[in-house]
Amino acid sequence: MDPALLAAIRANMTGLRPAGPRDAVGNAECGSSFDSPYSAGGLFVNLRTYEGCGADFVAADAAKSGCALYAHHAWRKAPRADAAATEAKAAPTTLGVGVDGGFEAEDAKYDVVKTRSLAVVRDGAVTLVPLPDDAVPDFVAACATAALDAEGADPRGTQKFNPTSMCADANRENAWALADEELKESKYAASLVQLAPAEGGRSEPLSPDAASWRCEESGAAENLWLNLSTGYVGGGRDQSAWGGPKGSNGALHHFEATGKKYPLVVKLGTISATGAELYSYAADEDGPVLDAKLGEHLKFWGINALSLEKTEKTTAELEVDANAKFEWSAIAEAGAKLEPLAGVGLLGLVNLGNSCYLNSVPEIGRRYHGQLDDTDAVGAAAGALLASSPAKKDDHLAQCAKLVGALRSRRYAKPAGALRGPDDAPALLGEADATRAEAGKVAPRAFRRLFGLGHAEFATPRQQDAAEYLLHVLDVLGRAEHGALQSGRLEAAATADDAAAEAAGAKKKVEYGPYDPLRAKPTQQLFAFAVEEKTVCGQSGLARYGTSSHLALEVPVPRDLVPEPPAESELKRAKLEGEPPREKPKVALDACLARWAADETIGDFLSSATGARGAATRTARLKTCPRYLLLKVNRYYVSQTWEAKKMDVLVDVPRTLDLSFLRAPAERPSGEGLLPDDDEGPAAAAPAALVPDEAILAQLLSMGFDENGCKRACVATKNAGAEAATEWVFSHMGDPDFALPLDAAPAAGGDAVDPAAVEQLSAMGFTARQAEGALKACDGSTERAADWIFSHMDDLDGAVEAALAAPAGGAPAPPAPGADDMDDGDAVYELKGLVSHIGANTACGHYVAHLRDADGNFVIFDDEKVAKSENPPLMLGYVYLYARK
């Protein structure tokens, strides 16, 4: 080893220690990007801070931390020599990938070749010393080994994967399984009646010759089921539509013809010593079941299960076969064979179990990346925001820059060889393409953690609502940006981006004019608009005007225009009898908008003009039209059984949307009288406090909601009914005061702060007093406190003292923008994208996004899979994104 290099290593040993089990070691991903050990240049780990760094960030990290020694590891994927032999492994029996009995994971076809080094940073240059090396001091080598071996080094992890969990271990994003319900013993099995010939049962035992078995109704020789009570052999249900066997439904017809008394049937071709597939036609089971006495019941019909071998596949195995025949691109969009895409702006995101909704949220690229998006480098704006971050994992702006920077650059775009087409894809990728494809995976773990921190829903692994999450992200980001705009941090990022674009000879892609959200406004202002509400008193004829701000236009689907769906039993009957599927009802978006704009009748309005209660009407109109319009179609409702349901309806949404008819009049009607303010009207006795209706309250409590929250729902909806109160509960369960008593206000930040939060901020390098002041100013919120400190760096000590001296309650949130402060323009919009939901309600299912590219063509984003869209589901969207024309 070069003596100068060895001297540099020895000179920087001070302060090192091997990483312990309590240390968070960034050995799987860079803190400023999504670089991993698979990335070009590998991944570096700071041996003092344990921060992970990609090759582009290590020099800056060394200068900032003062540490010159890093552990380094680089991984590459090489096709296994016996990869072809994996095709001969046992056929899958589970709908899953990378789990026992499932399809083989792609990773199983490759070996991962790993190299380790000690990296020494001197004057911005990096020197790698391959390990092991006898010249490297043992203590330094031990520190490097501990950093690279710390838990989490493998992005796929080593923990056991639970295939029945909807939120599997986040490190196992390449493995998944369909969660099947555990089969239960049929309630009809223990006391099963088996009929003798004189009672209507089979006259003779079933022949042991399987070739002689036939459906007694149609004569078919496949997909045969034996009724365990009567011995009747009938055909099963027709499964040919999805690649399964044909069926005559003879077994089901026999069950119905015998008065539905004998529900248990067994599939003959599946009987073996290890069991068989059993089904119950009973209305209260109607599905696969178990029978503990199956051997005894089969023996009654002359069948010795121990002597039989399974000759047919079960229904579950047939379903696996059907799924094995198609690539994702062959079954997406009703079977269209889609062309996979890759490149700038065409990057999907790894689904972390419950984050498919996150993958559908639009991003503001220029603010958090920059104008130049056709290189492998991080954009100038993103680089400036990351460089100015005191603690990236707790910095909302840094996490946005990290994520958006990945989405808008070529850095993580899939290589051409990794675009797996439906027909001509290679069985194996070459080493370079396989490694590059692995390096191109973007899993927004840190973003999801930070933006969900402290939220009752978004901090959990449960499925959430994409629309609610988008509004939550805009709200949290608006708070963070408020401080960054005051401190000039966002202005500095925009200036750095302009300089980089000018140096590259590029022109500004967007000229915003005087209303420049990149420098002067939070991101949410791009979506903010004002709604004017006009209330007309029915007693006096006088009017009152009010204005409220919104980030999304939520329109209802009129339920009276949508017929009630048929009962489940009727759907099953129609399917079994081969009736064509019913057409989905269709509603025009104009009808939804008209319902939103319709007059609302208020029956208990207290008039400030007369002092009495009476009728009034309220009308809503758009006072401003934002640059980008988020349109949420409320397909969800609460059924009569108090279940959250989704209307099975098509909404005809136009690509060009003109909202001029919803604009509020520029001038109010001449001669119109205005209602006096409440304190100017005639004196009236204070109304008695509204008491929750006991019947409504009882219905809400029976659904398991918090009692105080149910009382608030009754009062907020003025006891309008259980349905209205339930909808209010679903919309406000995350409110900070939801579970507080009616007469209690939300808890405010007092003078006392959480010592654990102080310690957490102190670990980032802030003093305890700075941490206390920031926490008090931010109502005790740790995630906001770091941003608050940075936004007051110009006079931090003064800001801290002011915050500590201020009354309890902390610093107010950024003020809601008024109508005069909003970007207003023409009311004609062009459709840019939509988020659609697959599932019965927002608590389950999957979200998929369709966005238009620069040429106006739609692209489908389904987690990691990105392709040209042949048939975008414009009528099935949940959230639509429109841009002002």
Phi, psi and omega in degrees: 000142178301129182303323180295323179292317179296322178296321179295322178295313181295324182291340184250017179283339183299132177090356179278153172203150178295140178296138179256177183295339180269355182276136174273110186251125181273060183265005178250335185205145177293143178286340182254352181208187177257023176297142180228180176300341178280344185291158176300126183093351178071198182231137179253145177235119179297124185281358173255312184265344184064019177286137176276140182222134170284171184300329182284347188244353188293321181296317179293324179293321179296319179294323182285318185271341183077010180257133182253355184249131182225144167276141183228135171221145181228133182239149173219152183257125179242130178304134179292145180297329182258023184300323181296331182289341181294339180293339184270003181292168184303144181296144181293147178238001181232140175284084181195169179231130176075017177235164181303128179082357183263186177291149180291132177292151180301326182297336182292346181271000185230152167260142177259118180263123187242138174234148182233147180211163166259128180256134179240123181258119179227121178054039177082352180261146183248129176244129180259131176247106181302139178252146002280153178216120184299336182283339180285128179307138184304321182295318179294318179297322179295321178295318180294317180296318180296322180293320182280336181268355182301152183305137179100002182297325179269119180304337179268351174070175179233003181287156179291135181270133179262105186289348181264000182267134178286338177241084182288169175312123185300336180284346182256050184292346180272355180246140177205159175210148177284127182283109179265146176287142179290132181293143180243157176296132177293138179290348181261359186281315186298323182250034185299131176271128177239121192272134172284164180305324181290340181264003180107005180277180181299140186280341182210156179301156179289137181297139177288351180274103183299333182293343181268354182289136179217151172293126183289350178263314187248343184084004180296151185249006180230163178056055185258141182232136180259126175284120186290342180269320186253344183079009181286137177254120181224158179288151178276188180288148182287119182243014185292340183297332180240029173095001179271187182284158174287162180207152182259352185065018182299321180295320179291318179300321178295318178302317181288323182291336180264023175077019179058035180269336190237088191272343190271127177229151180235140179281118188300316185290355181257000184286130176207182181295339182266359178133196181197169177271123183242141182225146177244124177275356182302142184299328182272002175234300175041059180179182179296140181219178176243158177220108182295337181255028186301317179301317179296318181291326177290323181298330178302329181259017174081020183255121175262101185299330184292338183264357183260153173242145180294126182242347180233157179276147176288168179300320180296320180292324177296324179292323175298316178302316181298320179288331181290340184281347188234139167283165179303323184288343180275337181254347177293147178051060173057038173090002179294140177274105188267147179273116179297149181233155174207158180134190182297129179076006183238041183254128175271174181239143178295133177281121183266025179103310179229017187256012179298330177296324181293326182296345186262001186274130179291153182239158176261096191289320189289321182294321188254007173224297180137176183284324184273104184240021183247026178235172177277349184279158174291139181299158183296318180296316179298317180299320179294319180291321179291320182293331183268008183272129178284330180209098190299321185290343179246018183245112183297322181292320179294319179293324175294318179297320180296314183287310182293325177300324178290322183288333188255000179248171176279355190305320185244012179294142181292143175288160184303323182292342182269359179281097187279098178287165184288338186240315191252022180288142178290151179294328180225144173272152174293167185302314183295314181292320180296318179292318180295322179295322178292323180291336184275006180279131181242113179243107188282058182296310184295322178298312181297317181297312186292314183286343176266354186301126176082357181266137185298330181255311190284351174272357183257166177276004182289158175294138180233174183273126184297321181294316179296321181294319179299314179295324177296316179299316180297323180292312180295318180295324178299321177296315181294319182290333180302313178291322181292329176289322179293323182278348181087009183293318178289326176298319180295322179294319179294322179294318178298322180292317178300318180295319179294320180294320180294319180295329179274359180078016181268153175266156176299132180281334183226126174249108187276338183080205185296331178266091186249098183292343180290332184245334191241341189231150172294158181304322184296343178292341176293336184251349188287140175213160182254140175246128178264125178252128180246123179246125181248121179288126180288340181277316186255343185076004180275157185241157174225139181246140176220156182231136177229153181255146183218159175248349179212143176267109183263115182247138180275150168270115184300115183293333180288346177265356182246119180294149178297136179293150178295158179297156182299324179296323179292321177297318179296317180300314181297322180292318181293328181271006174075019179289144178297147180299141181292149177287140178289140175295151183235138178231135178283144178300327178303323179293323177293316179295321179296323178293322177297322185271356185292154177297135177254129181271130177248119185271344186232051184273128177272111182280127176283351179273321184253342182078006182243162178266144181189196183276153175207163175237145180231135181231140180248139176218158179280121177273329175225158177239120187285170177293318177238130182252121172266118182249117181254122178266112183280090178274355191260145181208172178254124184284174179293342176265013176066037175248144176286125183233161175242131179292128179275080188218147174266135177246117183283102185254125181281155176282331173246123186242122179252113181257019182302327182288349177261358181291140175289144179303142179294328180234145179280154181304136179294140179080002181287129179273147182252142175294137176292156174299159185304324183277359178257348183282178180297147180298135179218151180295140180297129182293148178294145180299138181291131181256132179303136178291128186296322182293317179295317180300319181296321179294320179294318181296327180294342179272357175093011180281160178297140185296315180296321177297321178295320178296318178298322180296318179299316182290317183297327180262008179055041178054039184287346180143162183295325182294313179296320180294321179295317178298323177296319179300313181299328184276341187236014181297335181271359180295143183296335182258011186302315185265008179275154175302157184301326183268010181255143177267158176303143180297131179254157179291125181260196180288331181279138178236160182289119180302326180295324178291322177298317180295322180296317179289325179296328179293342178275355179111001179270155176284163180298322181291321177298318179296317180297317180295317180295318180295321178293321180292338185246027177057032177081005182279114181295320184292331179274336186295321180298318178296321180298315180300312183295324182288350179243024184295336181294332176211061188297315182299319179294320179294322180295314181296322179295320180293320180290331180275345183288156176301158179301146181129337175075181181286140180291157175291161177307136182297143177293135182292139174275171183300325181289342183263003184261150175286116184240144180197201184296153185264017180257128187234153174248137179290127180251334181181171178208154173245125179247153185241133176249117181149169184284331178200175187287354179275357180208171175105209189208146178249141178228142180248143171236124181233148178272140179272187184297336180268002179088003180272148181276143176237135179265132176244105180240087188056236182286344188270125182231132184204164172294135180269129178266329185214074182300137184280066186299332183270357184245012183290158175251312177236128179247140177250118177247147175243140180301134187289000000 
